[in-house]
Amino acid sequence: MKKDESIFEEGIETDKGKFTAEDLRLGKIVSRHAGIIVWGGLALCVGTAIFAFLNVPWDTRMPYDGKYNRQGTGIPMQIAMLPIPLTLIGLVRDGRKPDSHHMRHGSRVATYIMVGGWVALCIWGQCVMAQSILEAGGAFH
């Protein structure tokens, strides 16, 4: 029997309280599913960025003429497409912590809702950024 498997037989006591064997088993499943959701969202965001990079000139800049950029030059598209995938990489890393499966029922439900919503929001944001870059690069003309 592996070291991990013994935990699932009797449960564990942590500073957050006692987790039953069922809590830990279901927490592992939720962690695995959340990881799949995040990896899928990351793949979609990277694919969207690659699509935008391939369809506009490399020196395309995001249109911006706000408070901090008086010249109206904007930021390079490569920098604009970077924050969202980095956010998802942070979620992947968070899901790999040794105690990421320590969840009770409420935490498991909240994990599905929060991870699904956050990944959907990230995908939407990446698509909006890509659309702005494609418009600025003249891909729709």
Summary of the structure (lengths in Angstrom):
residues: 141
radius of gyration: 20.6
end to end distance: 63.2
largest distance: 65.3
contacts: 380
relative contact order: 0.18
helix: 65%
strand: 7%
